[in-house]
């Protein structure tokens, strides 16, 4: 299908399955969202993001939902603009689409894992699940933007920032999400546009920071949003 085609060249599926209380404790935002576990999130679907805003003289983190498919503020007709689900870290500063968001609308995308497809010498590609060793929450670097439509409505949109794969995951795919560690959350989310964005945080994860294993073909269809798709493939 359409999404599977796009997956050949970019990071295009992930999952967020931790309980909302665990996500709130990990990212330290004030809201109490109640969102269901998602095992197979695909582009154009709603995704949770964590952003920051100035509040009573301090910077406060906030939870919100955004469409996975970034739309720059200058877009007039979303139907005619390409779907942007990823932004390459190496060229962020060169792309007009990301200029404003990089300065003041950076975000974190909560996730428990993501999926990549490895090309084989012959036959279909093999899907893999990539996660922290043993599982657990992680934060993808992201950008978000609010687009106003002609009817006066607004929609929040977001994309995931990717970087080069690390030495381990390069065997599966040449790109990976840029992971932001908890000690760097404040720096990445800082909404003060007078300070330069911390581009030094957008680097491959350490080789031992991610584990991965092959899974079955059930993940190939975006409609399959069930725990079973994460089961290791039978050898």
C-alpha positions as CSV (number, residue, x, y, z in Angstrom):
1,X,0.0,0.0,0.0
2,X,1.0,3.7,0.0
3,X,2.7,3.6,3.4
4,X,4.6,0.5,2.6
5,X,6.0,2.1,-0.5
6,X,7.2,5.1,1.5
7,X,8.9,2.8,4.0
8,X,11.5,1.8,1.5
9,X,13.4,5.0,2.0
10,X,12.4,6.4,5.5
11,X,11.5,5.7,9.1
12,X,7.7,5.4,8.7
13,X,6.2,3.3,11.5
14,X,6.5,3.2,15.3
15,X,4.6,2.2,18.4
16,X,3.7,3.9,21.8
17,X,2.3,1.2,24.1
18,X,3.4,2.4,27.6
19,X,0.5,3.4,29.9
20,X,-0.3,7.1,29.9
21,X,0.8,7.5,33.5
22,X,4.3,6.1,32.6
23,X,4.6,8.4,29.6
24,X,3.6,11.4,31.8
25,X,6.2,10.5,34.5
26,X,8.9,10.0,31.9
27,X,8.3,13.3,30.0
28,X,7.1,15.3,33.1
29,X,4.2,17.3,31.6
30,X,1.1,18.5,33.5
31,X,-1.7,17.0,31.4
32,X,-3.4,13.7,32.2
33,X,-4.1,12.3,28.7
34,X,-5.9,9.1,28.2
35,X,-4.7,7.6,25.0
36,X,-4.8,3.9,24.0
37,X,-1.7,1.8,23.1
38,X,-0.8,2.0,19.5
39,X,1.3,-0.8,18.0
40,X,1.5,0.3,14.4
41,X,1.3,4.1,14.0
42,X,1.5,5.1,10.3
43,X,1.8,8.5,8.6
44,X,-1.1,10.9,8.6
45,X,-2.4,9.4,11.9
46,X,-2.5,11.3,15.2
47,X,0.7,10.9,17.3
48,X,1.5,12.2,20.8
49,X,4.1,14.9,21.1
50,X,5.6,16.8,24.0
51,X,6.5,20.5,23.5
52,X,7.3,23.4,25.7
53,X,5.9,26.9,26.3
54,X,6.6,29.9,28.5
55,X,4.2,29.9,31.4
56,X,4.3,32.3,34.4
57,X,7.9,33.1,33.7
58,X,9.0,29.5,33.5
59,X,9.2,26.9,30.7
60,X,6.5,24.2,31.0
61,X,6.2,21.0,29.1
62,X,2.8,20.1,27.5
63,X,1.3,17.0,25.9
64,X,-0.6,17.4,22.6
65,X,-1.7,15.3,19.6
66,X,-0.5,16.2,16.1
67,X,-1.0,14.7,12.7
68,X,2.1,12.8,11.6
69,X,2.8,14.7,8.4
70,X,4.5,18.1,8.9
71,X,3.1,21.1,7.1
72,X,5.1,24.4,7.2
73,X,3.2,27.5,8.0
74,X,3.5,28.9,4.5
75,X,1.5,26.0,2.9
76,X,-1.7,27.3,1.2
77,X,-3.1,24.0,0.0
78,X,-2.2,20.9,2.1
79,X,-3.5,18.6,-0.6
80,X,-0.8,19.8,-3.0
81,X,2.1,19.7,-0.5
82,X,4.3,16.6,-0.1
83,X,3.8,14.4,3.0
84,X,6.7,15.2,5.3
85,X,7.0,12.5,8.0
86,X,10.8,12.8,8.5
87,X,13.3,15.6,8.5
88,X,17.0,14.8,8.0
89,X,19.2,16.2,10.8
90,X,22.0,17.0,8.4
91,X,20.0,19.4,6.3
92,X,17.5,20.9,8.8
93,X,19.1,24.4,8.6
94,X,19.1,24.4,4.8
95,X,15.3,23.7,4.3
96,X,12.9,26.6,4.4
97,X,10.1,24.2,5.4
98,X,11.8,23.6,8.8
99,X,13.3,27.0,9.5
100,X,10.7,28.4,11.9
101,X,9.9,25.1,13.7
102,X,13.6,24.5,14.3
103,X,13.9,27.8,16.0
104,X,10.9,27.6,18.3
105,X,8.7,24.6,17.8
106,X,10.9,21.6,18.6
107,X,9.2,18.6,20.2
108,X,9.7,15.1,21.5
109,X,7.8,12.1,20.1
110,X,7.2,9.4,22.8
111,X,7.8,5.9,21.5
112,X,8.5,2.4,22.7
113,X,9.9,1.1,19.5
114,X,10.0,1.7,15.8
115,X,10.0,-0.6,12.7
116,X,12.4,-0.9,9.8
117,X,12.4,-3.2,6.7
118,X,15.7,-4.9,5.7
119,X,16.2,-5.6,2.0
120,X,17.2,-9.2,1.2
121,X,19.1,-10.7,-1.7
122,X,15.7,-12.0,-2.9
123,X,12.2,-12.2,-1.8
124,X,10.2,-9.6,0.3
125,X,11.9,-7.3,2.8
126,X,12.1,-8.5,6.4
127,X,10.5,-6.2,9.1
128,X,12.4,-5.6,12.3
129,X,11.4,-4.1,15.6
130,X,14.0,-1.7,17.2
131,X,13.9,-0.6,20.8
132,X,15.8,0.1,24.0
133,X,17.5,-3.1,25.3
134,X,14.7,-4.9,27.2
135,X,12.1,-2.3,26.1
136,X,11.1,1.0,27.6
137,X,10.2,4.5,26.6
138,X,12.4,6.7,24.4
139,X,12.1,10.1,22.8
140,X,12.5,10.9,19.1
141,X,13.5,14.4,18.2
142,X,10.7,16.1,16.4
143,X,9.4,19.4,14.9
144,X,5.8,20.7,14.9
145,X,3.8,23.4,13.3
146,X,0.2,24.7,13.5
147,X,-1.4,25.2,10.2
148,X,-4.4,27.5,9.8
149,X,-6.8,26.3,7.0
150,X,-8.9,28.7,4.9
151,X,-12.0,28.0,7.0
152,X,-10.4,29.3,10.1
153,X,-9.6,25.9,11.7
154,X,-6.2,24.8,12.9
155,X,-4.3,21.6,12.8
156,X,-1.1,20.7,14.6
157,X,1.3,18.7,12.5
158,X,4.7,17.0,13.3
159,X,7.6,15.1,11.9
160,X,10.4,13.0,13.3
161,X,14.0,14.1,12.9
162,X,16.3,11.3,11.6
163,X,20.0,10.8,11.6
164,X,22.5,8.3,10.3
165,X,22.1,4.8,11.6
166,X,24.5,3.6,14.3
167,X,27.0,0.8,13.7
168,X,24.5,-1.8,14.8
169,X,21.3,-0.7,13.2
170,X,23.0,0.1,9.9
171,X,22.6,-3.6,9.1
172,X,18.8,-3.0,8.9
173,X,18.5,0.6,7.6
174,X,20.8,3.5,6.9
175,X,18.7,6.0,8.9
176,X,17.3,6.0,12.5
177,X,15.3,8.5,14.6
178,X,17.5,11.0,16.5
179,X,17.0,10.0,20.1
180,X,17.0,12.6,22.8
181,X,18.1,11.5,26.2
182,X,16.1,12.7,29.3
183,X,19.0,14.9,30.5
184,X,18.8,16.8,27.2
185,X,15.0,17.2,27.1
186,X,15.1,20.8,28.3
187,X,17.8,21.8,25.8
188,X,15.9,20.3,22.8
189,X,12.5,21.7,23.9
190,X,13.8,25.2,24.8
191,X,11.3,27.6,23.1
192,X,13.6,30.6,23.4
193,X,14.4,31.4,19.7
194,X,17.2,33.7,20.7
195,X,19.3,30.7,21.5
196,X,20.6,28.5,18.6
197,X,19.0,25.0,18.3
198,X,21.1,22.3,19.9
199,X,21.9,20.5,16.7
200,X,24.7,18.6,18.5
201,X,22.0,16.4,20.0
202,X,21.0,15.0,16.6
203,X,23.4,12.1,16.4
204,X,23.3,8.3,16.1
205,X,22.6,6.5,19.3
206,X,25.4,4.4,20.8
207,X,25.7,1.0,19.3
208,X,24.6,-0.7,22.5
209,X,21.6,1.6,23.0
210,X,19.3,-0.2,20.6
211,X,18.4,-3.8,20.2
212,X,16.4,-5.3,17.3
213,X,14.9,-8.5,16.1
214,X,12.9,-9.7,13.1
215,X,9.2,-9.8,13.3
216,X,6.4,-11.3,11.1
217,X,4.8,-9.6,8.1
218,X,1.7,-8.5,10.0
219,X,3.3,-5.1,10.6
220,X,3.3,-4.5,6.8
221,X,-0.4,-3.4,6.9
222,X,-1.1,-0.2,8.8
223,X,-4.5,-1.5,9.8
224,X,-2.8,-4.3,11.9
225,X,-2.6,-2.4,15.2
226,X,-2.3,-5.4,17.6
227,X,0.3,-6.6,20.1
228,X,0.8,-9.8,18.0
229,X,2.7,-7.9,15.3
230,X,5.6,-7.3,17.7
231,X,6.2,-11.0,18.4
232,X,9.7,-12.2,17.2
233,X,9.6,-14.0,13.9
234,X,9.7,-17.8,14.0
235,X,13.1,-19.1,12.9
